[in-house]
Amino acid sequence: MLLGSPIKTQNLIGLAVSAGATETIVYTYDAKGRLVKVERSGSVNDGVKTDYSHDRADNRQNVKVTGASRFCNPATSATYSSSSTYPSCTGLSGDGAGVRDAVYSGAGSVHGTAAGDTSPWLIMDLGTATAVGSVIVAPISSSFGGWGPTYLNGALLKQSADAVNWTDVTTVSGTADNSKTAISVNATVRYLRLLKNEVWLGVGDFCVANSVQLYDPIVPATYSASSDYGYTGLSGNGSGMRDGTYTGPTSVHGTAASDTTPWIMMDLGSAQTVGFVVVAPISSSFGGWGPTYLNGALLQRSTDAVNWSDVTTVSDSADNTRTVVDVNATARYLRSSKTHAWLAAGDFYAVR
């Protein structure tokens, strides 16, 4: 997908971008250059609209998606548990397919808690620590048993790595009948919990979307590097660094043998919110590179390419696998660097 550069103006302006020949995406920015709306037409996403809201510090708070027939990541399996179950509701059964199906009525597609439960909760267990871009929630339809948004709004969403220590994400608000609401998480978590301190908690959907799949990659203005092994993955806007291909000279970048302080940098063109950075090594099957030449790299972010903040040191990257690194900050420049020879990447890009 192609992503337009932020447009700074006093009026909202839409930027239409053709993704291939089958889908048109219109991006709308506010006067501060912040993305506030994405509208899609054509392809399987026809009619999908995403609205973004921000706090006073320009941090993205909530994402609301309407018009999507499917929004949850179907590849992310989970098991669910709850404090109680309203008679006949089976939406949490098995891997919880009922609360990931975009159907908000019918006992097999929803979950409600029991009348006597005064502190109801639902927990989603992803099975392992997972990079979560957003949590998707939707109320049970008002047309089904008189439930409706009232029984979801006001629920506290929390995240945890161990189901013991919990961190507040937000209080759910503004959900509407037959609509999904996406709540930004941008963290690596295993457990997600909805809870209330009053009777009745009901969900039509409660699932996750991996940020890498939910949002289009941010297309940088340019890539640069301290040296070049002879590959062309950084050429143009660096499409070779975002193609999920870790072999071949046009899909990768490696630095030269004589470069003892190698670095690779992307310039997003303007300061903007970055949720994750995605990295992957060149495959071991291509020229004998492999994860060794990416692991140990220091990932940094900057708004001016002068003052840099450390994000993390890349570790445990593996062949033919992307690693998602939490950033959740405003940045224009992202840099991967080493203090000794050889730095190589099969993928290196940013995600909102």
C-alpha positions as CSV (number, residue, x, y, z in Angstrom):
1,M,0.0,0.0,0.0
2,L,1.2,3.5,-0.7
3,L,1.0,6.2,2.0
4,G,0.7,9.9,1.3
5,S,3.0,12.4,3.1
6,P,1.2,14.5,5.7
7,I,-0.4,17.7,4.4
8,K,-0.3,20.7,6.7
9,T,-3.1,23.1,6.1
10,Q,-5.8,24.9,8.0
11,N,-8.5,22.9,6.3
12,L,-8.9,19.1,6.1
13,I,-7.6,17.8,2.8
14,G,-7.9,14.3,1.4
15,L,-5.1,12.7,-0.5
16,A,-6.2,9.9,-2.8
17,V,-3.7,7.2,-3.5
18,S,-4.1,4.3,-5.8
19,A,-2.9,1.0,-4.4
20,G,-2.3,-1.1,-7.4
21,A,-5.3,-0.9,-9.8
22,T,-8.0,-2.2,-7.5
23,E,-8.1,0.0,-4.4
24,T,-8.1,3.7,-3.7
25,I,-7.1,5.1,-0.3
26,V,-7.9,8.6,0.8
27,Y,-5.8,10.0,3.7
28,T,-7.0,13.1,5.6
29,Y,-4.7,15.1,7.8
30,D,-5.5,18.0,10.2
31,A,-3.8,21.3,10.5
32,K,-0.9,19.8,12.6
33,G,-0.2,17.2,9.9
34,R,-1.8,14.3,12.0
35,L,-3.6,11.5,10.2
36,V,-7.3,11.8,11.2
37,K,-9.1,9.7,8.6
38,V,-8.4,6.9,6.1
39,E,-11.1,5.9,3.6
40,R,-10.9,3.0,1.3
41,S,-12.8,2.0,-1.9
42,G,-12.5,-0.9,-4.2
43,S,-11.0,-4.4,-3.4
44,V,-12.1,-6.3,-0.3
45,N,-11.8,-3.1,1.8
46,D,-14.5,-1.2,-0.1
47,G,-16.3,1.2,2.2
48,V,-13.9,0.8,5.2
49,K,-13.3,4.1,7.0
50,T,-10.9,4.6,9.9
51,D,-11.1,7.7,12.2
52,Y,-8.2,8.6,14.5
53,S,-8.3,10.9,17.6
54,H,-5.4,12.4,19.4
55,D,-4.7,13.8,22.8
56,R,-3.2,17.3,23.5
57,A,0.3,15.9,23.3
58,D,-0.4,14.6,19.8
59,N,-0.4,11.0,20.9
60,R,-3.0,8.8,19.1
61,Q,-5.6,7.8,21.5
62,N,-8.4,5.8,19.7
63,V,-9.0,4.4,16.3
64,K,-12.5,3.7,15.1
65,V,-13.2,1.6,12.1
66,T,-16.5,1.3,10.4
67,G,-17.6,-0.5,7.3
68,A,-15.3,-3.5,7.7
69,S,-16.6,-7.0,7.3
70,R,-13.5,-8.4,9.0
71,F,-11.0,-6.5,11.1
72,C,-9.5,-8.9,13.6
73,N,-6.4,-10.8,12.7
74,P,-7.7,-14.3,12.0
75,A,-4.2,-15.7,12.4
76,T,-4.0,-14.7,16.0
77,S,-5.6,-17.5,18.0
78,A,-6.6,-17.1,21.6
79,T,-8.4,-18.7,24.5
80,Y,-11.0,-16.8,26.5
81,S,-12.3,-17.0,30.0
82,S,-14.8,-14.9,32.0
83,S,-16.1,-14.4,35.5
84,S,-19.6,-15.7,34.5
85,T,-21.7,-16.5,31.4
86,Y,-25.2,-15.4,30.5
87,P,-27.3,-18.5,29.7
88,S,-26.7,-19.9,26.2
89,C,-24.0,-17.5,25.2
90,T,-21.1,-19.5,23.6
91,G,-19.1,-16.8,21.8
92,L,-16.0,-17.6,23.9
93,S,-16.0,-21.3,23.2
94,G,-12.9,-22.9,21.7
95,D,-10.6,-20.2,20.3
96,G,-13.3,-17.5,20.7
97,A,-14.3,-17.4,17.0
98,G,-17.6,-16.1,18.0
99,V,-16.1,-12.8,19.3
100,R,-13.9,-12.4,16.3
101,D,-16.6,-12.9,13.6
102,A,-18.0,-9.3,13.2
103,V,-21.4,-10.7,14.1
104,Y,-23.1,-9.0,17.1
105,S,-26.2,-11.0,17.6
106,G,-26.9,-14.7,18.2
107,A,-25.8,-16.8,21.2
108,G,-22.9,-18.3,19.3
109,S,-21.4,-14.9,18.3
110,V,-21.5,-12.9,21.6
111,H,-20.7,-13.2,25.3
112,G,-22.6,-11.6,28.2
113,T,-22.0,-12.1,31.9
114,A,-24.6,-13.3,34.4
115,A,-27.1,-11.1,36.2
116,G,-25.6,-11.8,39.7
117,D,-22.0,-11.0,38.7
118,T,-21.3,-7.6,40.2
119,S,-17.6,-7.4,39.1
120,P,-17.7,-9.0,35.6
121,W,-14.6,-9.6,33.5
122,L,-13.4,-11.2,30.3
123,I,-9.8,-12.3,29.6
124,M,-8.2,-13.0,26.3
125,D,-5.1,-15.2,26.4
126,L,-3.0,-15.0,23.2
127,G,-0.9,-18.0,24.3
128,T,2.4,-16.1,24.0
129,A,3.7,-12.6,24.1
130,T,2.4,-11.0,20.9
131,A,2.9,-7.6,19.2
132,V,-0.6,-6.0,19.5
133,G,-1.4,-2.9,17.5
134,S,-5.0,-2.6,18.6
135,V,-7.7,-4.3,20.6
136,I,-11.0,-4.5,18.7
137,V,-14.3,-4.2,20.6
138,A,-17.9,-4.1,19.6
139,P,-21.1,-4.3,21.7
140,I,-23.7,-6.9,21.5
141,S,-26.4,-5.5,19.2
142,S,-29.3,-3.8,20.9
143,S,-31.6,-5.9,18.7
144,F,-30.4,-9.1,20.5
145,G,-31.9,-9.4,23.9
146,G,-31.8,-5.7,24.6
147,W,-28.1,-5.6,25.2
148,G,-26.5,-2.7,23.3
149,P,-23.5,-0.4,23.8
150,T,-24.4,0.5,27.4
151,Y,-23.2,-2.9,28.5
152,L,-19.7,-2.4,27.0
153,N,-19.1,1.3,27.4
154,G,-17.4,2.0,30.8
155,A,-15.4,-1.2,30.8
156,L,-11.7,-0.9,31.7
157,L,-9.3,-2.5,29.3
158,K,-6.1,-3.8,30.8
159,Q,-3.0,-5.6,29.4
160,S,-0.5,-8.0,31.1
161,A,2.4,-10.3,30.3
162,D,1.7,-12.7,33.2
163,A,-2.0,-12.3,34.2
164,V,-0.8,-11.1,37.6
165,N,0.5,-7.6,37.0
166,W,-1.9,-5.5,34.9
167,T,-1.5,-2.1,33.2
168,D,-4.5,0.1,32.3
169,V,-5.0,0.8,28.6
170,T,-8.1,2.8,28.6
171,T,-11.8,2.9,29.6
172,V,-14.0,1.9,26.7
173,S,-16.3,4.6,25.5
174,G,-18.2,5.7,22.5
175,T,-19.0,2.2,21.1
176,A,-22.0,2.1,18.9
177,D,-24.4,-0.6,17.6
178,N,-23.0,-2.7,14.7
179,S,-19.7,-0.9,14.7
180,K,-16.2,-1.9,15.7
181,T,-13.9,0.3,17.8
182,A,-10.2,-0.1,17.6
183,I,-8.2,0.9,20.7
184,S,-4.5,1.6,20.3
185,V,-2.3,-0.7,22.4
186,N,1.1,-0.8,20.5
187,A,2.7,-3.1,23.0
188,T,3.8,-6.7,23.3
189,V,1.4,-8.5,25.6
190,R,-0.1,-11.9,26.2
191,Y,-3.3,-11.2,28.2
192,L,-6.0,-8.6,27.7
193,R,-8.9,-8.0,30.1
194,L,-12.1,-6.2,30.1
195,L,-13.8,-5.6,33.5
196,K,-16.5,-3.5,35.1
197,N,-17.4,-2.8,38.7
198,E,-21.2,-3.2,38.1
199,V,-23.4,-5.9,36.7
200,W,-23.6,-6.8,33.0
201,L,-20.7,-6.8,30.6
202,G,-21.4,-7.8,27.0
203,V,-19.3,-8.1,23.9
204,G,-20.1,-8.8,20.3
205,D,-16.4,-8.7,19.3
206,F,-13.3,-8.7,21.5
207,C,-10.1,-9.5,19.6
208,V,-6.7,-8.1,18.5
209,A,-5.2,-6.7,15.4
210,N,-1.4,-6.9,14.9
211,S,-0.2,-3.4,14.0
212,V,1.9,-4.7,11.2
213,Q,-1.2,-6.1,9.5
214,L,-3.7,-3.5,10.6
215,Y,-1.9,-0.4,9.4
216,D,0.0,0.2,6.2
217,P,3.7,0.5,6.5
218,I,4.9,4.1,6.6
219,V,6.6,4.7,3.3
220,P,9.8,6.6,4.0
221,A,10.9,9.5,1.8
222,T,14.4,7.9,1.6
223,Y,16.8,5.4,3.0
224,S,20.5,5.8,3.4
225,A,23.4,3.7,4.7
226,S,27.0,4.1,5.7
227,S,28.1,1.8,2.9
228,D,26.8,-0.6,0.3
229,Y,27.6,-4.3,-0.3
230,G,26.2,-3.9,-3.8
231,Y,22.5,-4.6,-3.1
232,T,19.7,-2.2,-4.1
233,G,17.0,-2.8,-1.4
234,L,17.3,0.8,-0.3
235,S,16.8,2.2,-3.8
236,G,14.0,4.8,-4.3
237,N,11.7,4.7,-1.3
238,G,13.2,1.4,-0.1
239,S,10.4,-0.9,-1.2
240,G,12.9,-3.8,-1.0
241,M,12.9,-3.2,2.8
242,R,9.2,-3.7,3.1
243,D,8.5,-6.6,0.8
244,G,8.8,-9.6,3.2
245,T,11.5,-11.0,1.0
246,Y,14.8,-11.7,2.6
247,T,16.8,-13.0,-0.4
248,G,17.9,-11.4,-3.7
249,P,19.9,-8.2,-4.2
250,T,16.8,-6.0,-4.8
251,S,15.1,-7.0,-1.5
252,V,18.0,-6.6,1.0
253,H,20.8,-4.3,2.1
254,G,24.2,-5.2,3.5
255,T,27.1,-2.9,4.4
256,A,30.6,-3.3,3.1
257,A,33.3,-5.3,4.7
258,S,35.6,-2.3,5.3
259,D,32.8,-0.4,7.2
260,T,33.5,-0.8,10.9
261,T,30.7,1.5,12.1
262,P,27.9,0.6,9.8
263,W,24.4,2.1,9.9
264,I,21.1,2.0,7.9
265,M,18.7,4.9,8.3
266,M,15.2,5.7,7.1
267,D,13.8,9.2,6.8
268,L,10.0,9.3,7.0
269,G,9.9,12.8,5.5
270,S,8.3,14.4,8.6
271,A,7.9,13.7,12.3
272,Q,5.0,11.3,12.9
273,T,3.7,8.7,15.3
274,V,5.5,5.4,15.0
275,G,4.0,2.4,16.7
276,F,6.5,-0.3,15.8
277,V,9.7,-0.8,13.8
278,V,9.8,-4.1,11.9
279,V,13.2,-5.8,11.2
280,A,14.2,-9.0,9.6
281,P,17.7,-10.4,8.7
282,I,18.8,-11.4,5.3
283,S,18.2,-15.1,4.9
284,S,21.1,-17.4,5.7
285,S,20.5,-19.0,2.3
286,F,21.5,-15.8,0.6
287,G,25.2,-15.3,0.6
288,G,25.6,-16.7,4.0
289,W,24.3,-13.7,5.8
290,G,21.7,-14.7,8.4
291,P,20.5,-13.3,11.8
292,T,24.1,-12.8,13.1
293,Y,24.5,-9.7,11.0
294,L,21.3,-8.0,12.4
295,N,21.4,-9.1,16.0
296,G,23.3,-6.7,18.2
297,A,22.3,-3.6,16.1
298,L,21.2,-0.6,18.1
299,L,17.9,0.8,17.0
300,Q,17.5,4.6,17.6
301,R,14.9,7.3,16.8
302,S,15.2,11.0,16.2
303,T,13.2,14.0,15.0
304,D,16.2,15.9,13.6
305,A,18.9,13.3,12.7
306,V,21.1,15.0,15.3
307,N,19.7,14.1,18.7
308,W,19.1,10.4,19.0
309,S,17.1,8.3,21.5
310,D,17.8,4.6,22.0
311,V,14.9,2.3,21.4
312,T,16.4,-1.1,21.9
313,T,19.2,-3.5,20.8
314,V,17.9,-6.0,18.3
315,S,18.3,-9.5,19.6
316,D,16.9,-13.0,18.8
317,S,16.0,-12.2,15.2
318,A,15.6,-15.4,13.2
319,D,15.8,-16.5,9.6
320,N,12.7,-15.7,7.5
321,T,11.0,-14.0,10.4
322,R,10.1,-10.4,11.2
323,T,10.8,-9.0,14.6
324,V,8.4,-6.3,15.8
325,V,10.0,-3.7,18.1
326,D,7.8,-1.4,20.2
327,V,8.5,2.3,19.6
328,N,5.2,4.2,20.3
329,A,6.8,7.7,19.9
330,T,7.1,10.5,17.5
331,A,10.0,10.2,15.1
332,R,11.2,11.2,11.6
333,Y,14.4,9.3,11.5
334,L,15.0,5.6,12.5
335,R,18.5,4.2,12.5
336,S,20.0,0.8,13.0
337,S,23.7,0.7,13.7
338,K,26.6,-1.4,14.9
339,T,30.1,-0.8,16.3
340,H,31.8,-3.4,14.2
341,A,31.8,-4.6,10.6
342,W,28.8,-6.1,8.8
343,L,25.2,-4.9,9.2
344,A,22.4,-6.4,7.1
345,A,18.6,-6.3,6.9
346,G,16.1,-8.1,4.8
347,D,13.3,-5.9,6.1
348,F,13.5,-2.6,8.0
349,Y,10.4,-0.3,8.1
350,A,8.1,1.6,10.4
351,V,4.4,1.0,11.2
352,R,1.9,3.4,12.6
